[in-house]
C-alpha cells in the first residue's frame, strides 16, 4: 500500500515538473537574471557615487550609492578608496550587523569567459584589493533577508577598464546575477 502511494506521488511530481518546464516557469531551475553595466565610481569627497550596491531590493534600484550619506551607510557592497599604492576596491564588512558583509576575490581569468562565481564563503576576502586596469574580480554582496525570510547574497564579476589616480576614479564593467544565491554569471 505504501509503495502504491509513493508511485502515485512520484508520478504526479514528475508530471507537474514537466508541465512547469513547458511553461518556462520552472521554479526549481530559475532563468539566469543578469544585469550588465559599465559604471564609473569615485573616491569619497567629490559628491559622485563611490560604491557599488549589488542588492537591488529597494528603490532606486541603482548600482551606485554614496555610502557617506547617513541614509545609505549600510547599503553598499564594494567601495572605491585610496590605498597606499593607488586606488583599491574595498568590500563592506558588515560589522554593525549580524549578517555577513560583502566579499571580493581576484578572478585571475578572462572576464568574458567567466561563467560562474565561487560560492564558498571562504573564497572571498574582506580586505581591499588594488583596482588596476585589466584586473578582474568576483564580488559577493552583503547578506540580506529576502521577502520569504531566506538569507541571500548576489554574485557579480567585474573588470577594471580605466582608472585615474589623480581624479580618484575607476571605470568598471560589471555583470550581476540578481537571483538570490545564484552564482551563474552567463546566460544558459
MDAnalysis code that builds the backbone (N, CA, C; Angstrom):
import MDAnalysis as mda
import numpy as np

u = mda.Universe.empty(564, n_residues=188, atom_resindex=np.repeat(np.arange(188), 3), trajectory=True)
u.add_TopologyAttr("name", ["N", "CA", "C"] * 188)
u.add_TopologyAttr("resid", np.arange(1, 189))
u.add_TopologyAttr("resname", ["UNK", "UNK", "UNK", "UNK", "UNK", "UNK", "UNK", "UNK", "UNK", "UNK", "UNK", "UNK", "UNK", "UNK", "UNK", "UNK", "UNK", "UNK", "UNK", "UNK", "UNK", "UNK", "UNK", "UNK", "UNK", "UNK", "UNK", "UNK", "UNK", "UNK", "UNK", "UNK", "UNK", "UNK", "UNK", "UNK", "UNK", "UNK", "UNK", "UNK", "UNK", "UNK", "UNK", "UNK", "UNK", "UNK", "UNK", "UNK", "UNK", "UNK", "UNK", "UNK", "UNK", "UNK", "UNK", "UNK", "UNK", "UNK", "UNK", "UNK", "UNK", "UNK", "UNK", "UNK", "UNK", "UNK", "UNK", "UNK", "UNK", "UNK", "UNK", "UNK", "UNK", "UNK", "UNK", "UNK", "UNK", "UNK", "UNK", "UNK", "UNK", "UNK", "UNK", "UNK", "UNK", "UNK", "UNK", "UNK", "UNK", "UNK", "UNK", "UNK", "UNK", "UNK", "UNK", "UNK", "UNK", "UNK", "UNK", "UNK", "UNK", "UNK", "UNK", "UNK", "UNK", "UNK", "UNK", "UNK", "UNK", "UNK", "UNK", "UNK", "UNK", "UNK", "UNK", "UNK", "UNK", "UNK", "UNK", "UNK", "UNK", "UNK", "UNK", "UNK", "UNK", "UNK", "UNK", "UNK", "UNK", "UNK", "UNK", "UNK", "UNK", "UNK", "UNK", "UNK", "UNK", "UNK", "UNK", "UNK", "UNK", "UNK", "UNK", "UNK", "UNK", "UNK", "UNK", "UNK", "UNK", "UNK", "UNK", "UNK", "UNK", "UNK", "UNK", "UNK", "UNK", "UNK", "UNK", "UNK", "UNK", "UNK", "UNK", "UNK", "UNK", "UNK", "UNK", "UNK", "UNK", "UNK", "UNK", "UNK", "UNK", "UNK", "UNK", "UNK", "UNK", "UNK", "UNK", "UNK", "UNK", "UNK", "UNK", "UNK", "UNK", "UNK", "UNK", "UNK"])
u.atoms.positions = np.array([
    [0.820, -1.193, 0.000],
    [0.000, 0.000, 0.000],
    [0.874, 1.271, 0.000],
    [1.929, 1.270, 0.833],
    [2.816, 2.432, 0.877],
    [3.500, 2.637, -0.464],
    [3.939, 1.544, -1.095],
    [4.603, 1.637, -2.388],
    [3.684, 2.234, -3.440],
    [2.419, 1.869, -3.425],
    [1.459, 2.392, -4.405],
    [1.276, 3.892, -4.233],
    [1.193, 4.368, -2.983],
    [1.061, 5.812, -2.740],
    [2.326, 6.543, -3.188],
    [3.472, 5.934, -2.910],
    [4.737, 6.541, -3.326],
    [4.831, 6.631, -4.852],
    [4.429, 5.596, -5.540],
    [4.469, 5.593, -7.003],
    [3.546, 6.659, -7.577],
    [2.352, 6.807, -7.012],
    [1.404, 7.829, -7.483],
    [1.969, 9.226, -7.219],
    [2.515, 9.420, -6.032],
    [3.084, 10.722, -5.685],
    [4.266, 11.063, -6.592],
    [5.138, 10.106, -6.845],
    [6.291, 10.322, -7.720],
    [5.845, 10.655, -9.135],
    [4.854, 9.934, -9.643],
    [4.330, 10.197, -10.984],
    [3.753, 11.606, -11.063],
    [2.999, 12.001, -10.056],
    [2.402, 13.348, -10.037],
    [3.488, 14.419, -9.982],
    [4.532, 14.172, -9.207],
    [5.619, 15.139, -9.104],
    [6.329, 15.333, -10.438],
    [6.667, 14.242, -11.114],
    [7.332, 14.349, -12.409],
    [6.431, 14.977, -13.462],
    [5.155, 14.637, -13.446],
    [4.216, 15.213, -14.419],
    [4.076, 16.711, -14.208],
    [3.965, 17.141, -12.961],
    [3.802, 18.576, -12.707],
    [5.085, 19.332, -13.026],
    [6.263, 18.726, -12.755],
    [7.510, 19.424, -13.089],
    [7.681, 19.543, -14.593],
    [7.223, 18.569, -15.341],
    [7.290, 18.652, -16.805],
    [6.384, 19.759, -17.314],
    [5.195, 19.892, -16.714],
    [4.275, 20.957, -17.124],
    [4.851, 22.328, -16.795],
    [5.459, 22.450, -15.623],
    [6.060, 23.727, -15.257],
    [7.192, 24.088, -16.205],
    [7.995, 23.112, -16.570],
    [9.093, 23.357, -17.502],
    [8.588, 23.766, -18.863],
    [7.459, 23.205, -19.276],
    [6.886, 23.541, -20.574],
    [6.390, 24.980, -20.592],
    [5.997, 25.483, -19.437],
    [5.509, 26.864, -19.355],
    [6.660, 27.857, -19.249],
    [7.867, 27.376, -19.089],
    [9.004, 28.284, -18.957],
    [9.061, 28.924, -17.592],
    [8.419, 28.327, -16.592],
    [8.360, 28.909, -15.261],
    [8.752, 27.864, -14.227],
    [9.806, 27.122, -14.485],
    [10.242, 26.066, -13.587],
    [10.968, 26.696, -12.410],
    [10.340, 26.664, -11.231],
    [10.921, 27.315, -10.065],
    [12.107, 26.541, -9.507],
    [12.284, 25.275, -9.908],
    [13.436, 24.516, -9.445],
    [14.720, 24.993, -10.113],
    [14.634, 25.463, -11.337],
    [15.784, 25.956, -12.088],
    [15.423, 27.295, -12.722],
    [15.459, 28.388, -11.932],
    [15.050, 29.687, -12.479],
    [16.000, 30.163, -13.576],
    [15.458, 30.981, -14.459],
    [16.286, 31.577, -15.505],
    [17.323, 32.493, -14.869],
    [18.470, 32.577, -15.498],
    [19.513, 33.492, -15.041],
    [19.017, 34.914, -15.282],
    [19.153, 35.777, -14.279],
    [18.749, 37.179, -14.405],
    [19.991, 38.042, -14.228],
    [20.568, 38.424, -15.356],
    [21.802, 39.195, -15.326],
    [21.541, 40.665, -15.601],
    [22.263, 41.495, -14.892],
    [22.250, 42.932, -15.108],
    [23.678, 43.317, -15.508],
    [23.831, 43.901, -16.692],
    [25.142, 44.268, -17.212],
    [25.243, 45.782, -17.295],
    [26.370, 46.318, -16.851],
    [26.523, 47.769, -16.840],
    [28.010, 48.120, -16.849],
    [28.323, 49.317, -17.276],
    [29.650, 49.902, -17.119],
    [29.452, 51.161, -16.299],
    [30.131, 51.226, -15.162],
    [29.932, 52.324, -14.227],
    [31.262, 52.984, -13.904],
    [31.196, 54.244, -13.516],
    [32.365, 54.962, -13.028],
    [32.091, 55.349, -11.586],
    [33.002, 54.965, -10.712],
    [32.878, 55.343, -9.308],
    [34.092, 56.167, -8.916],
    [33.929, 56.973, -7.883],
    [34.995, 57.876, -7.444],
    [35.273, 57.673, -5.964],
    [36.403, 58.165, -5.523],
    [36.695, 58.129, -4.095],
    [35.798, 59.171, -3.412],
    [35.530, 59.031, -2.123],
    [34.667, 59.984, -1.422],
    [35.206, 61.409, -1.466],
    [34.293, 62.348, -1.358],
    [34.666, 63.752, -1.297],
    [34.368, 64.530, -2.559],
    [33.977, 63.854, -3.622],
    [33.696, 64.548, -4.876],
    [32.207, 64.778, -5.098],
    [31.372, 64.187, -4.257],
    [29.929, 64.290, -4.449],
    [29.389, 63.298, -5.465],
    [30.276, 62.466, -6.032],
    [29.875, 61.451, -7.006],
    [29.769, 60.096, -6.318],
    [29.130, 59.155, -7.007],
    [28.970, 57.811, -6.458],
    [30.327, 57.174, -6.208],
    [30.486, 56.560, -5.043],
    [31.773, 55.966, -4.700],
    [31.663, 54.495, -4.318],
    [30.491, 53.884, -4.550],
    [30.334, 52.479, -4.173],
    [29.350, 51.779, -5.094],
    [29.448, 50.449, -5.119],
    [28.523, 49.614, -5.877],
    [27.592, 48.921, -4.894],
    [26.310, 48.936, -5.187],
    [25.313, 48.242, -4.380],
    [24.797, 47.077, -5.211],
    [25.113, 45.851, -4.813],
    [24.719, 44.668, -5.571],
    [23.364, 44.120, -5.147],
    [22.782, 44.654, -4.095],
    [21.472, 44.228, -3.607],
    [20.447, 45.209, -4.129],
    [19.486, 44.714, -4.893],
    [18.554, 45.626, -5.566],
    [17.121, 45.363, -5.125],
    [16.872, 45.447, -3.816],
    [15.534, 45.181, -3.289],
    [14.674, 46.426, -3.158],
    [15.298, 47.567, -2.904],
    [14.546, 48.781, -2.634],
    [14.906, 49.861, -3.648],
    [13.963, 50.754, -3.941],
    [14.266, 51.859, -4.847],
    [15.443, 52.655, -4.300],
    [16.256, 53.232, -5.125],
    [16.071, 53.484, -6.548],
    [16.613, 52.388, -7.457],
    [16.894, 51.179, -6.972],
    [17.375, 50.055, -7.775],
    [18.585, 50.433, -8.616],
    [19.451, 51.197, -8.071],
    [20.645, 51.679, -8.762],
    [21.860, 50.896, -8.297],
    [22.838, 50.740, -9.163],
    [24.082, 50.101, -8.768],
    [24.997, 51.054, -8.019],
    [24.723, 52.333, -8.090],
    [25.634, 53.313, -7.499],
    [25.049, 53.916, -6.232],
    [25.837, 53.922, -5.180],
    [25.437, 54.534, -3.921],
    [26.579, 55.393, -3.404],
    [26.241, 56.373, -2.581],
    [27.245, 57.165, -1.890],
    [27.182, 56.775, -0.418],
    [28.073, 55.921, 0.046],
    [27.969, 55.442, 1.429],
    [28.235, 56.508, 2.475],
    [28.718, 57.665, 2.068],
    [28.974, 58.721, 3.032],
    [27.679, 59.348, 3.541],
    [26.578, 59.199, 2.782],
    [25.299, 59.719, 3.245],
    [24.758, 58.789, 4.317],
    [24.261, 59.348, 5.409],
    [23.785, 58.558, 6.526],
    [22.733, 57.539, 6.101],
    [21.829, 57.931, 5.203],
    [20.755, 57.026, 4.781],
    [21.261, 55.847, 3.971],
    [22.444, 55.934, 3.377],
    [22.999, 54.856, 2.563],
    [24.174, 54.140, 3.226],
    [24.462, 54.461, 4.462],
    [25.691, 53.979, 5.093],
    [25.809, 52.461, 5.140],
    [24.719, 51.741, 5.181],
    [24.802, 50.278, 5.225],
    [24.290, 49.638, 3.949],
    [24.127, 50.414, 2.897],
    [23.534, 49.892, 1.668],
    [24.516, 49.928, 0.501],
    [25.687, 49.357, 0.691],
    [26.659, 49.244, -0.382],
    [27.473, 47.984, -0.158],
    [28.155, 47.538, -1.196],
    [28.936, 46.304, -1.113],
    [30.414, 46.515, -1.415],
    [30.731, 47.240, -2.484],
    [32.119, 47.464, -2.884],
    [32.311, 48.967, -3.078],
    [33.316, 49.535, -2.407],
    [33.581, 50.970, -2.498],
    [34.975, 51.215, -3.066],
    [35.141, 52.346, -3.719],
    [36.450, 52.762, -4.227],
    [37.093, 53.679, -3.196],
    [38.329, 53.374, -2.834],
    [39.059, 54.171, -1.850],
    [40.499, 54.350, -2.324],
    [41.186, 55.280, -1.701],
    [42.616, 55.456, -1.966],
    [43.382, 54.529, -1.034],
    [44.362, 53.831, -1.604],
    [45.238, 52.971, -0.815],
    [46.645, 53.524, -0.815],
    [47.557, 52.803, -0.196],
    [48.956, 53.243, -0.128],
    [49.599, 53.355, -1.507],
    [49.220, 52.462, -2.426],
    [49.868, 52.436, -3.740],
    [48.914, 52.786, -4.875],
    [47.781, 53.395, -4.580],
    [46.815, 53.752, -5.616],
    [45.390, 53.496, -5.161],
    [44.518, 53.252, -6.116],
    [43.109, 53.023, -5.802],
    [42.867, 51.565, -5.437],
    [41.938, 51.347, -4.518],
    [41.586, 49.993, -4.091],
    [40.067, 49.829, -4.081],
    [39.635, 48.590, -4.246],
    [38.227, 48.227, -4.099],
    [38.075, 47.579, -2.730],
    [37.192, 48.144, -1.920],
    [37.040, 47.715, -0.531],
    [35.634, 47.182, -0.297],
    [35.507, 45.925, 0.147],
    [34.180, 45.386, 0.434],
    [33.636, 45.881, 1.774],
    [32.319, 45.981, 1.863],
    [31.649, 46.350, 3.105],
    [31.763, 45.182, 4.075],
    [32.243, 45.455, 5.277],
    [32.488, 44.389, 6.244],
    [31.257, 43.990, 7.044],
    [30.269, 44.847, 7.162],
    [29.050, 44.499, 7.877],
    [29.231, 44.346, 9.370],
    [30.109, 45.118, 9.963],
    [30.412, 44.961, 11.387],
    [29.253, 45.347, 12.297],
    [28.343, 46.199, 11.844],
    [27.232, 46.640, 12.682],
    [26.033, 45.697, 12.594],
    [26.166, 44.623, 11.878],
    [25.046, 43.718, 11.648],
    [25.462, 42.276, 11.924],
    [24.474, 41.454, 12.268],
    [24.730, 40.022, 12.444],
    [24.852, 39.325, 11.088],
    [24.438, 40.009, 10.021],
    [24.511, 39.429, 8.684],
    [25.932, 39.566, 8.133],
    [26.322, 38.642, 7.275],
    [27.660, 38.624, 6.690],
    [27.854, 39.802, 5.738],
    [29.032, 40.393, 5.772],
    [29.358, 41.504, 4.885],
    [29.685, 41.026, 3.476],
    [30.037, 41.958, 2.630],
    [30.370, 41.660, 1.237],
    [31.762, 41.038, 1.152],
    [32.067, 40.493, -0.027],
    [33.382, 39.887, -0.230],
    [33.901, 40.171, -1.627],
    [35.208, 40.055, -1.774],
    [35.860, 40.295, -3.054],
    [36.927, 39.225, -3.254],
    [37.168, 38.891, -4.511],
    [38.196, 37.894, -4.846],
    [38.747, 38.222, -6.228],
    [40.046, 38.123, -6.388],
    [40.649, 38.276, -7.713],
    [40.214, 37.082, -8.547],
    [39.706, 37.346, -9.756],
    [39.224, 36.262, -10.610],
    [40.382, 35.544, -11.288],
    [41.382, 36.294, -11.727],
    [42.547, 35.675, -12.347],
    [42.258, 34.960, -13.655],
    [41.200, 35.359, -14.344],
    [40.871, 34.761, -15.633],
    [40.200, 35.800, -16.529],
    [40.052, 35.469, -17.802],
    [39.458, 36.379, -18.766],
    [38.009, 36.691, -18.387],
    [37.698, 37.967, -18.282],
    [36.371, 38.441, -17.873],
    [35.261, 37.840, -18.730],
    [35.449, 37.815, -20.042],
    [34.409, 37.329, -20.948],
    [34.181, 35.822, -20.844],
    [35.128, 35.093, -20.310],
    [34.993, 33.635, -20.191],
    [34.451, 33.187, -18.836],
    [34.313, 34.109, -17.905],
    [33.800, 33.751, -16.573],
    [32.310, 33.442, -16.693],
    [31.921, 32.259, -16.251],
    [30.512, 31.853, -16.322],
    [29.892, 31.632, -14.957],
    [30.725, 31.563, -13.913],
    [30.207, 31.249, -12.594],
    [31.156, 31.779, -11.523],
    [30.580, 32.288, -10.444],
    [31.377, 32.762, -9.309],
    [31.534, 31.640, -8.290],
    [32.599, 31.657, -7.517],
    [32.723, 30.660, -6.444],
    [31.675, 30.931, -5.368],
    [31.120, 29.868, -4.795],
    [30.079, 30.017, -3.767],
    [30.639, 30.026, -2.346],
    [31.731, 29.360, -2.110],
    [32.247, 29.201, -0.750],
    [32.547, 30.551, -0.110],
    [32.053, 30.751, 1.087],
    [32.295, 31.990, 1.817],
    [33.795, 32.221, 1.992],
    [34.532, 31.149, 2.210],
    [35.979, 31.266, 2.421],
    [36.730, 31.708, 1.163],
    [36.073, 31.679, 0.010],
    [36.713, 32.092, -1.239],
    [36.827, 33.605, -1.358],
    [36.130, 34.338, -0.493],
    [36.081, 35.797, -0.579],
    [36.765, 36.436, 0.615],
    [37.470, 37.549, 0.340],
    [38.159, 38.287, 1.393],
    [37.391, 39.564, 1.709],
    [37.685, 40.116, 2.868],
    [37.086, 41.401, 3.235],
    [38.134, 42.510, 3.222],
    [39.317, 42.198, 2.710],
    [40.388, 43.194, 2.637],
    [40.365, 43.886, 1.269],
    [40.772, 45.153, 1.211],
    [40.810, 45.877, -0.064],
    [41.801, 45.260, -1.039],
    [41.457, 45.329, -2.327],
    [42.334, 44.835, -3.391],
    [42.606, 45.963, -4.382],
    [43.811, 46.015, -4.960],
    [44.165, 47.084, -5.897],
    [43.254, 47.106, -7.125],
    [42.804, 48.297, -7.484],
    [41.971, 48.498, -8.672],
    [42.870, 48.926, -9.814],
    [43.480, 47.954, -10.470],
    [44.378, 48.243, -11.583],
    [43.693, 47.878, -12.901],
    [44.023, 48.612, -13.947],
    [43.405, 48.401, -15.259],
    [43.638, 46.960, -15.719],
    [42.548, 46.322, -16.140],
    [42.606, 44.948, -16.620],
    [42.330, 43.905, -15.552],
    [42.323, 44.297, -14.280],
    [42.053, 43.346, -13.198],
    [40.615, 42.860, -13.256],
    [40.427, 41.572, -12.980],
    [39.079, 41.008, -12.926],
    [38.818, 40.486, -11.512],
    [37.566, 40.626, -11.085],
    [37.192, 40.268, -9.721],
    [35.863, 39.532, -9.701],
    [35.676, 38.766, -8.632],
    [34.363, 38.276, -8.252],
    [33.925, 39.110, -7.065],
    [32.665, 39.541, -7.055],
    [32.090, 40.234, -5.917],
    [30.963, 39.376, -5.354],
    [30.877, 39.331, -4.031],
    [29.727, 38.725, -3.352],
    [29.093, 39.826, -2.519],
    [27.796, 40.025, -2.669],
    [27.118, 41.093, -1.932],
    [27.065, 40.777, -0.441],
    [26.701, 41.771, 0.337],
    [26.417, 41.542, 1.740],
    [25.190, 40.636, 1.838],
    [25.029, 39.963, 2.927],
    [23.885, 39.088, 3.142],
    [22.661, 39.935, 3.463],
    [21.510, 39.548, 2.915],
    [20.280, 40.293, 3.152],
    [19.098, 39.325, 3.199],
    [18.049, 39.665, 3.961],
    [16.871, 38.796, 4.002],
    [15.977, 39.055, 2.791],
    [15.541, 37.980, 2.135],
    [14.619, 38.116, 1.007],
    [13.202, 38.269, 1.532],
    [12.253, 38.461, 0.623],
    [10.856, 38.621, 1.026],
    [10.336, 37.389, 1.740],
    [10.860, 36.217, 1.422],
    [10.434, 34.981, 2.070],
    [11.171, 34.696, 3.368],
    [12.036, 35.593, 3.793],
    [12.777, 35.419, 5.027],
    [14.072, 34.636, 4.874],
    [14.373, 34.168, 3.658],
    [15.612, 33.441, 3.385],
    [16.749, 34.453, 3.290],
    [17.907, 34.105, 3.830],
    [19.065, 34.984, 3.697],
    [19.707, 34.767, 2.342],
    [19.999, 35.856, 1.649],
    [20.508, 35.805, 0.276],
    [21.810, 36.573, 0.140],
    [22.544, 36.243, -0.918],
    [23.642, 37.064, -1.414],
    [23.527, 37.078, -2.936],
    [24.127, 38.073, -3.562],
    [24.192, 38.149, -5.016],
    [25.654, 38.068, -5.430],
    [25.887, 37.532, -6.625],
    [27.241, 37.372, -7.150],
    [27.415, 38.214, -8.409],
    [28.647, 38.693, -8.616],
    [28.949, 39.513, -9.792],
    [30.384, 39.255, -10.231],
    [30.635, 39.593, -11.495],
    [32.004, 39.634, -11.995],
    [32.264, 41.071, -12.423],
    [33.511, 41.502, -12.288],
    [33.856, 42.888, -12.606],
    [35.232, 42.949, -13.255],
    [35.390, 43.959, -14.097],
    [36.690, 44.215, -14.725],
    [36.955, 45.713, -14.680],
    [38.146, 46.089, -14.221],
    [38.534, 47.499, -14.185],
    [38.974, 47.881, -15.588],
    [38.230, 48.816, -16.198],
    [38.510, 49.242, -17.572],
    [39.467, 50.428, -17.628],
    [39.350, 51.319, -16.649],
    [40.196, 52.517, -16.635],
    [40.253, 53.068, -15.218],
    [41.368, 53.716, -14.902],
    [41.496, 54.402, -13.616],
    [42.174, 55.742, -13.828],
    [41.907, 56.658, -12.920],
    [42.611, 57.938, -12.877],
    [42.905, 58.202, -11.404],
    [44.138, 57.949, -11.005],
    [44.507, 58.080, -9.600],
    [44.380, 59.530, -9.146],
    [44.732, 60.474, -10.015],
    [44.655, 61.896, -9.655],
    [43.216, 62.305, -9.365],
    [42.296, 61.939, -10.246],
    [40.882, 62.268, -10.033],
    [40.211, 61.319, -9.053],
    [40.808, 60.159, -8.820],
    [40.226, 59.162, -7.926],
    [39.024, 58.471, -8.535],
    [39.139, 58.063, -9.801],
    [38.013, 57.408, -10.474],
    [38.423, 56.044, -11.019],
    [37.441, 55.175, -11.132],
    [37.636, 53.871, -11.769],
    [36.395, 53.556, -12.593],
    [36.615, 53.141, -13.828],
    [35.520, 52.686, -14.688],
    [35.521, 51.165, -14.635],
    [34.345, 50.594, -14.349],
    [34.248, 49.162, -14.103],
    [33.126, 48.551, -14.932],
    [33.442, 47.468, -15.641],
    [32.422, 46.649, -16.317],
    [31.918, 45.656, -15.282],
    [30.602, 45.468, -15.243],
    [30.006, 44.657, -14.190],
    [28.884, 43.802, -14.748],
    [28.879, 42.525, -14.386],
    [27.755, 41.636, -14.666],
    [27.295, 41.094, -13.327],
    [26.036, 41.354, -12.981],
    [25.458, 40.983, -11.701],
    [24.316, 39.998, -11.907],
    [24.307, 38.905, -11.155],
    [23.167, 37.990, -11.152],
    [22.245, 38.460, -10.028],
    [21.025, 38.860, -10.367],
    [20.104, 39.409, -9.378],
    [19.295, 38.334, -8.654],
    [19.457, 37.056, -9.027],
    [18.784, 35.965, -8.319],
    [19.472, 35.697, -6.990],
    [18.696, 35.433, -5.974],
    [19.199, 35.078, -4.651],
    [20.028, 33.800, -4.727],
    [21.270, 33.860, -4.215],
    [22.144, 32.685, -4.099],
    [22.454, 31.994, -5.431],
    [22.448, 32.738, -6.517],
    [22.699, 32.155, -7.834],
    [24.049, 32.649, -8.339],
    [25.006, 31.736, -8.435],
    [26.382, 32.110, -8.805],
    [26.623, 32.165, -10.297],
    [25.623, 31.842, -11.123],
    [25.820, 31.850, -12.582],
    [25.988, 33.284, -13.087],
    [26.968, 33.488, -13.943],
    [27.268, 34.830, -14.453],
    [27.261, 34.879, -15.977],
    [26.597, 33.907, -16.575],
    [26.423, 33.870, -18.033],
    [25.070, 33.231, -18.307],
    [24.471, 33.603, -19.436],
    [23.192, 33.010, -19.820],
    [23.356, 31.522, -20.075],
    [22.319, 30.780, -19.758],
    [22.338, 29.330, -20.012],
    [22.302, 29.016, -21.474],
])
